[in-house]
Amino acid sequence: MLQAWLSQGGIPDQYIGTTTIVIKIIVLLVLCWVVNTFAKNFVMRLVKRIAHKTKNDWDDVFVEQRVFKNASQFAPALLIYFLAPIWFEASEEVVDVIKRVANAYMIVVGCRVVDAVLNSILIIYQRYDVSRKKPIKGYLQAVKTLVYFLTALFVISTLMNKSPWGFLSIFGGLTAVILLIFKDMILGLVAGIQLTSNNMVARGDWIEMPKYGADGDIVDMTLTTIMVQNWDKTITTIPMQALVSDSFKNWKGMQESDGRRIKRAIRIDMNSVKFVDEVLLKKLEKVEYLKVYLKEKTEDIEGFNRDRKIDDRTLMNGRRLTNLGTFRAYIVSYLRNHPKIHRDMTFLVRHLAPTEHGLPIEIYVFSNDKVWANYEAVQADIFDHVLAVIPEFDLRVFQNPTGADFQTLLPS
């Protein structure tokens, strides 16, 4: 009928066949456009309404990630696939080509649908707390890579009308080349499995890796890299395998514990260490944090010396209070009464080995406030106070001489 109409229209006989095919193709494409428009506008609106009315939220995620919209593109492809044999009944070669193109298009659409579904699964999974400890983004990216590879393989084989297994045999012979191309991806996948299975890192952990300039929270873990947002808001990208082959510090243990460690020392000038005399003792007895300690300690020392009949007229005989020991007792009492110090965790005020820079008195305690700004404020408050009270014990802080120290040596 179409050919007769074209013949009446004055189309030469040698061009009627080709013109007929072209017109049929154009009409078929118009029908595909109509079907696609109907599927996207009417059907998608209906799907969105149903999704918003359900109590589940996963279907809303599927809508947002265009899962159903991508799936609607199967409609024109199916129309072409089933209508082509009827529409082009006299042109087997044309029908074969069109069906192959339709198949290839459906494979691509299927790939897009799978990609959108995987994105939706990731979003839904990240809403649960377990996603922080067991991230799956790297695994999903590996699945996506495999899907893309298979899609390209089947599209090429479909268009060329060849078996995909023949192409796979070719790729088998290029195994070494493929491994070289996907080396980072394979290493990243293996490293990701090791990190996740051993609970070494997770999204949201605070890690420190000076080699890569990383000091902050993990904001994303992909198949090949880990993204760390540093405290200055810069982003550092670390290869996934680097966390397996190199060392790094994970602060997760501190974040999950009841306190944050304060570990800092003040260096005392050893020339200022001495026994406590009567004048200093009377002054220190007025200190609230030392009253109980001095009473118990002096009674213990006097009893010890008296029982052994020690001649205390010589300072080196028997036991005596020292200003440094009393200072340590004051720090202990002060910290015990500090509201921001955790009393049930490690609590130490100790001597470290003396050096040419003085005698370090180290405070090793835990703050019960783990927020960084608050923790720094607590630590600063403690050492401000400790530095201010040191002269009250006739002690001096050791520090290297400065310009002001040399200035005092000059004649006035």
C-alpha positions in Angstrom: 0.0 0.0 0.0 2.8 2.4 0.9 4.8 1.4 -2.1 1.7 2.0 -4.4 1.2 5.4 -2.8 4.8 6.3 -3.4 4.6 5.1 -7.0 1.5 7.3 -7.6 3.5 10.2 -6.0 6.0 10.0 -8.8 8.9 8.3 -6.9 11.0 6.3 -9.4 10.7 2.5 -9.0 14.4 2.1 -8.1 14.0 4.3 -5.1 10.7 3.1 -3.8 12.1 0.2 -1.7 14.7 2.4 0.0 12.1 5.2 0.5 9.7 2.8 2.0 12.2 1.6 4.6 13.2 5.1 5.5 9.6 6.2 6.0 8.8 3.1 8.1 11.9 3.8 10.2 10.7 7.4 10.8 7.2 6.3 11.7 8.7 3.7 14.1 10.8 6.3 15.7 7.9 8.6 16.2 5.9 5.7 17.8 8.9 5.1 20.1 8.9 8.7 21.1 5.2 8.6 21.8 5.5 5.5 23.9 8.6 6.9 25.7 6.8 10.1 26.5 3.7 8.3 27.8 5.9 6.0 30.0 7.9 8.9 31.4 5.0 11.3 32.0 1.9 9.2 32.9 3.4 6.0 34.3 6.2 7.8 36.2 3.8 10.1 37.8 1.7 7.2 38.9 4.8 5.4 40.3 5.8 8.6 42.2 2.4 9.0 43.8 2.4 5.3 44.9 5.9 5.6 46.3 5.1 8.8 48.3 2.0 7.2 49.8 3.8 4.0 51.0 5.3 3.9 54.5 8.6 2.6 53.3 11.3 5.0 52.3 13.3 2.8 50.0 10.9 3.3 47.1 11.3 7.1 47.5 15.1 6.5 47.1 14.5 4.4 44.0 12.5 7.3 42.6 15.1 9.9 43.4 17.9 7.7 41.9 15.8 7.4 38.7 15.5 3.6 38.8 11.9 3.6 37.5 12.7 6.4 35.0 15.5 4.4 33.5 13.4 1.3 33.5 10.7 3.1 31.5 13.2 3.3 28.6 12.6 -0.4 28.0 9.2 0.5 26.5 10.4 2.0 23.2 13.0 -0.7 22.9 10.4 -3.5 23.3 8.2 -1.7 20.9 10.9 -1.7 18.2 11.9 -5.3 19.0 8.4 -6.8 18.6 7.0 -4.4 16.0 10.0 -4.6 13.6 9.2 -8.1 12.2 5.6 -7.0 11.4 6.6 -3.5 10.2 9.5 -4.7 8.0 8.1 -8.1 6.9 9.7 -8.0 3.5 13.2 -6.9 4.7 14.8 -9.6 6.8 18.2 -7.9 6.8 16.7 -4.7 8.0 14.7 -6.5 10.7 17.8 -8.3 11.9 19.8 -5.1 12.2 17.0 -3.3 14.0 16.5 -6.2 16.4 20.2 -6.2 17.2 20.2 -2.5 17.8 17.1 -2.9 20.0 18.8 -5.6 22.0 22.0 -3.5 22.4 19.9 -0.6 23.6 18.0 -2.8 26.1 21.4 -4.0 27.5 22.5 -0.4 28.0 19.2 0.4 29.6 19.6 -2.6 31.9 23.0 -1.4 32.8 21.7 2.0 33.8 18.9 0.4 35.9 21.4 -1.8 37.7 23.6 1.3 38.3 20.7 3.2 39.7 19.7 0.3 41.9 23.2 0.0 43.3 23.2 3.7 44.1 19.9 3.4 45.9 21.2 0.4 47.9 24.2 2.5 49.0 22.0 5.4 50.1 19.6 3.2 52.0 22.5 1.2 53.6 24.2 4.4 54.8 21.2 5.4 56.8 22.0 2.6 59.2 24.7 2.8 61.9 26.3 -0.4 60.6 27.4 1.5 57.5 30.0 3.4 59.5 31.7 0.2 60.6 31.1 -1.9 57.4 31.2 0.4 54.4 30.1 -1.2 51.1 30.7 1.6 48.6 34.0 -0.1 47.4 32.2 -3.4 46.8 29.4 -1.7 44.9 31.9 0.1 42.8 33.6 -3.2 42.0 30.2 -4.6 41.0 29.5 -1.6 38.8 32.9 -2.0 37.1 32.0 -5.6 36.3 28.5 -4.6 35.1 30.0 -1.9 32.8 32.5 -4.4 31.5 29.9 -7.1 30.7 27.6 -4.4 29.2 30.3 -3.3 26.8 31.1 -6.9 26.0 27.4 -7.9 25.3 26.7 -4.7 23.3 29.7 -5.2 21.0 28.9 -8.9 20.5 25.2 -8.2 19.9 25.9 -5.5 17.3 28.5 -7.7 15.6 26.2 -10.8 15.9 29.0 -12.7 17.5 29.1 -14.9 20.6 30.3 -13.0 23.7 32.2 -16.1 24.9 34.6 -15.6 21.9 35.4 -12.1 23.1 36.0 -13.5 26.6 38.5 -15.9 25.2 40.4 -13.0 23.6 40.3 -11.2 27.0 41.7 -14.3 28.6 44.7 -14.1 26.5 45.2 -10.5 27.5 45.0 -11.3 31.3 48.4 -9.7 32.0 47.4 -6.5 30.3 44.0 -6.4 32.0 45.7 -6.9 35.4 48.1 -4.0 34.7 45.2 -1.7 33.7 43.1 -2.6 36.7 46.0 -2.9 39.1 44.9 -0.1 41.4 41.3 -1.2 41.4 42.2 -4.8 42.3 44.6 -3.7 45.0 42.0 -1.2 46.4 39.4 -4.0 46.5 41.7 -6.4 48.3 42.7 -3.6 50.8 39.1 -2.6 51.3 38.2 -6.2 52.2 41.1 -6.3 54.7 40.3 -3.0 56.3 36.6 -3.7 56.6 36.8 -7.3 57.8 39.4 -6.3 60.5 37.5 -3.2 61.5 40.6 -1.1 60.9 38.8 2.0 59.6 35.3 3.1 58.9 33.5 6.2 57.6 33.5 8.9 60.3 36.7 7.7 62.0 39.4 10.2 62.9 42.7 9.1 61.4 46.1 10.6 61.4 48.6 9.8 58.6 51.4 12.3 58.5 53.0 10.8 55.3 50.0 11.9 53.3 49.3 15.1 55.4 46.0 13.6 56.6 44.6 14.5 60.0 40.8 14.4 60.2 37.6 12.5 59.7 37.1 9.9 56.9 34.2 11.3 54.8 34.2 8.7 52.0 35.6 5.3 51.2 35.7 4.3 47.5 37.0 1.3 45.7 40.5 2.8 45.3 40.8 5.8 47.7 39.9 7.1 51.1 38.9 10.8 51.4 39.9 12.5 54.7 38.5 15.9 55.6 41.3 17.6 57.6 40.6 20.0 60.5 41.3 23.0 58.2 38.5 21.6 56.0 40.9 20.6 53.2 40.5 17.1 51.7 43.3 14.6 51.5 42.9 11.6 49.2 44.8 8.4 50.3 45.2 5.3 48.2 43.2 2.4 49.8 46.2 0.1 49.8 48.3 2.6 51.7 46.3 2.0 54.9 47.3 -1.7 54.7 51.0 -1.2 53.7 51.7 1.9 55.8 51.1 2.8 59.4 48.4 5.3 60.5 46.8 6.3 63.8 43.0 5.8 64.3 41.5 7.8 67.1 38.3 5.7 67.2 39.4 4.1 70.5 39.6 7.5 72.2 36.2 8.6 70.7 34.5 5.4 72.0 36.1 5.5 75.4 35.0 7.5 78.4 37.7 10.1 78.3 40.5 11.8 76.3 44.1 11.6 77.5 46.1 14.5 78.9 49.8 13.7 78.7 52.1 16.6 79.2 55.1 17.4 81.4 56.5 20.5 83.1 60.3 20.7 83.5 61.5 21.7 87.0 64.8 23.4 87.6 66.6 20.8 89.8 68.6 23.5 91.5 65.4 24.7 93.2 64.5 21.3 94.8 65.1 21.4 98.6 63.7 20.2 101.9 60.7 21.9 103.4 61.7 24.3 106.2 59.4 25.7 108.9 58.6 28.9 107.0 57.6 27.1 103.9 55.7 24.4 105.9 53.6 27.1 107.7 52.7 28.7 104.4 51.7 25.4 102.8 49.6 24.3 105.7 47.2 27.1 104.8 46.6 25.5 101.4 43.2 23.7 101.3 44.4 20.9 99.1 47.4 20.2 101.3 46.0 20.3 104.8 45.2 16.6 105.1 48.3 15.5 103.2 50.7 17.6 105.3 49.1 16.5 108.6 49.3 12.8 107.8 52.7 13.1 106.2 54.3 15.0 109.0 52.9 12.6 111.6 54.2 9.7 109.6 57.7 11.2 109.2 57.9 12.3 112.9 56.8 8.8 114.0 59.4 7.1 111.7 62.3 9.3 112.9 61.2 9.0 116.6 60.9 5.2 116.5 64.4 5.0 115.1 65.8 7.7 117.3 67.2 9.6 114.4 69.1 12.8 115.1 67.1 15.3 113.0 69.4 18.2 113.6 71.2 17.2 110.4 69.0 17.5 107.3 70.3 14.4 105.7 69.3 12.2 108.6 65.9 10.4 108.6 62.9 11.3 106.4 61.9 14.9 105.5 59.4 16.6 103.3 60.6 18.1 100.1 59.1 21.0 98.2 59.0 18.8 95.0 57.2 15.9 96.7 54.7 18.3 98.3 54.2 20.0 94.9 53.4 16.6 93.4 50.9 15.9 96.2 49.3 19.2 95.6 48.9 18.4 91.8 47.3 15.1 92.7 44.8 16.7 95.1 44.1 19.5 92.7 43.3 17.0 89.9 41.3 14.8 92.1 39.0 17.7 92.8 38.9 18.9 89.2 35.4 18.4 87.8 36.7 17.7 84.3 39.1 14.9 85.2 37.9 11.3 84.9 38.5 9.6 88.2 38.0 6.0 87.0 40.7 6.1 84.2 44.5 6.1 84.4 45.6 8.8 86.9 49.3 9.5 87.2 51.6 12.4 88.3 55.1 11.1 87.9 58.8 11.9 87.5 60.4 11.3 84.2 64.1 10.8 83.7 66.0 14.1 84.4 67.9 15.6 81.5 70.0 18.7 80.8 66.6 20.5 80.4 65.5 19.8 84.0 63.3 17.3 85.8 60.0 16.5 83.9 56.9 16.2 86.1 54.4 14.5 83.9 50.6 14.7 84.3 49.0 11.7 82.8 45.2 11.8 83.3 42.0 11.7 81.2 39.5 14.5 80.6 35.9 13.4 80.8 35.1 15.9 78.0 36.2 14.6 74.6 35.1 17.5 72.5 38.3 18.9 71.0 37.8 22.6 71.9 36.6 21.7 75.5 39.5 19.3 75.9 42.1 21.9 75.0 40.4 24.4 77.3 40.6 21.9 80.2 44.2 21.1 79.5 45.2 24.7 79.3 43.3 25.5 82.5 45.2 22.8 84.4 48.6 23.9 83.2 47.9 27.6 83.7 47.2 26.8 87.3 50.1 24.5 87.8 52.6 27.0 86.3 51.2 29.8 88.5 51.5 27.8 91.8 55.1 26.5 91.2 56.8 29.5 92.8 54.7 29.0 96.0 56.7 25.8 96.6 60.0 27.7 96.1 60.4 25.8 92.8 61.4 27.2 89.4 60.4 26.1 86.0 63.3 25.3 83.7 63.5 27.0 80.4 66.4 28.0 78.1 67.6 31.6 78.7 66.0 34.3 76.5 66.9 37.8 75.6 65.2 39.1 78.8 67.4 36.8 80.9 70.6 38.2 79.4 69.3 41.7 79.7 69.3 41.4 83.5 73.1 40.6 83.4 73.9 44.0 81.8 74.8 46.9 84.1 71.9 49.2 84.8 
